[in-house]
Amino acid sequence: MGWTLLGLILLAAILVVVIYNRLVAGRNRYKNAFAQIDVQLTRRYDLIPNLVKVAERYMTHERETLEAVIQARNQAVGSLKQVAADPSDGAAVAMLAQAEMGVAGALGKLFALSEAYPDLKANQNMMQLSEELVSTENRVAFARQAFNDAVMGYNTLREVFPNNLIAQRFGFTAAQLLEIEAPEKREAVQVAF
């Protein structure tokens, strides 16, 4: 009887350790997936000031639009830093999604206005920056999908029985998906030069 009880206690302890380690691995996977988003968004945010500088030369009467792009970019950079510090902060992830919608909207307006400036459309630097931005948008979309997949896997892992008992006991909280609310804003910024 004593050996059986000791065996059951040992088996339960091993089960707790295995579940705990799987939860830690799941949490680390989604944090790493966010690090990939961080890399791509940083690249995107670094391209935006260069794009605005090129556009400024041609769009002298569109100062308001150019400032809106920079303001949206700066807000998004701040949100990105918050999430990068703690990808498990759901409120920060939601703020980043909002900031991303602002960047996409501001860039959309910039590109729509640039259609009225043929010299700008033909500018080699503008074409190259636009191409890099589109490429980066695609990378961001893939990184966001990988992050959301990792979050879904982690959340599922922490919610199933008996993992939910261990997750609750050791403070494994739910992770927030990085979602963009409006379907029309899910599309990458369209650049046509």
N, C-alpha and C positions, 0 to 999 in steps of 0.2 A: 504494500500500500504506500509506503514512504517513497519508494523509487518511482512509482507511478505518479505521485503528486509532484515530485521533483522533476520528472520528465515533462509533465504538463506545464509547469512553471517555466522550465527552460524553453520549451516549444513556444510558449506565449511571448517570452522575452525576445526570442529570435524573430518571431513574426513582427513585433513592434519595431525592432531594429531594421528589418527589411522594408517595412512600410515607410518608416521615417526616412530612410535613405532614398527610396524611390520618390518621395515627396520633395526632398532636397534636390534631387536630380531634375525633376520636373520644373521646379522653381528656377533652377539655374539655366535650364533650356530656354525658358521664356525670357529671362533677363539677357541671355546671350542673343536671342533673336531680336530683342529691342536694340541691342548694341549695333546690329546691322542696320536697323532703321536710322539710328543716330548717325552712322557714317554717311548714309545716302542723303539724309536731310541736311546734314552739315555741308555736304558737297553742293546740294541745291541752293542753300542759303548763301554760300560763297559765290555762286554764279550770279545771283540776283543783282548785287551792286554793280558788277561789270556790265550787265545787261542795261541797267539804268543809265550808267555813264555813257554808253554808246548812244542810247536813245535820247539823252539830254541834248546832244549836239543837234539833233534834228527836230525834236519836239519842244521847241522853246515855249509854246503856248499851252503845254500840257503839264505844267509844273505840279498841279494838284494830283494828277494821276501818278506821276513819278514818286511823289512824296508818299502817296498811299501805298505804293508797292514797298517802299523802304520801311514804312511804319509796320505793315503787315509782316514783313520779313523779320524785323526786330522783335516783334511780339512772339513770333513763332520760335525764334532762337531762344528767347527766355523760357518759353514753355518746354522746349526740347531739353534745356538744361535741367529743369525741374524733374522731368520724367527720367532723364538719364541718371540722375542721382538716386531715384527710387522707382523703378518700373512697376512696382506693386502698388503705387499710389494711384488709385482709380480716378480721383479728382484731377490729378495732374495729367493723366492720359486723356481724359475728357477735354481738358483745356487745350492740350496739344491738337486734338482733332478739330476743335473750334478754330484755333490759330491756323491750321493747315487749310481750312475752308477759306479763311481770310486771304491767305497767300494765293490760293488758286483763283479766287475772285479778282484780286488786284492784278495778277498777271494776265488773266483773261481780258481785263479792260485795257491793259497796256498793249497787248497784241492786237486787240480790235482797233485801237486808235492808230497803231503803227501802219495799218493798211492804208491810211490816208497820206503816208509819207513814202513815196516811191524810192527816194534816195536811201532812206533807212532800210527798207526792205531789201535793197540791193547791196547794202553794206556787208562786206565780207566778215567782219567781226560779229555783227549782229546775227548773221546766218550761222556762224560757227557756235556762238553762245546759245542760240535757239536750239540748235541740234543737240548740243550737250545737255541742255535743260530737258529736252524731250527724252533723251537717253536716261537721264537721272530720274525723271518721273517714272519711267518703266521700272527702274531698279527699286525705287521707293515702293511701288505697288507690289513687287515680288517680296521685298523685305517685310512689308506690312502683312502680306498673306502668311509668310512664314511665322511671324510673331503671333498672329491670331491663331494659327494652327497650334503653336506651342502653348499659348494661353488656354486654348480649348482642351488640349491634352492634360495640362496641369490641373485645370478646374475639374475635369472628369475624374482624374486620379484622386483628388482630395475629397470628392463628393461620394465616391462609392464606398460601400460597407466592406470591411471594417476600417478602411482608410480614413473615413470621416471622423471616427472616434480619435484616432491618433492625430489627424490634422487639427482638429479642434483643441485637443489637449496641448499641442506644441505651437499653436498660434499660426498655422498656415492659412492665411486669408485668401479669399478669391482674387484672381487677377482680372484686370479690366481689358476687354478687347479694344483695339484701336479702330474705331468705326467712324465713318463719315456719314452723317445722318441723311442728307438729301441725295437721292440717286443720281441726279444730274451733276452733283459735285464729286461723285466717285470717279468720274472720267478724268484722265490726265489732261493737263492744259494743252490745247491744240495750238500749235505754232505753225503758221503758214507764211513763209517768206519766199 
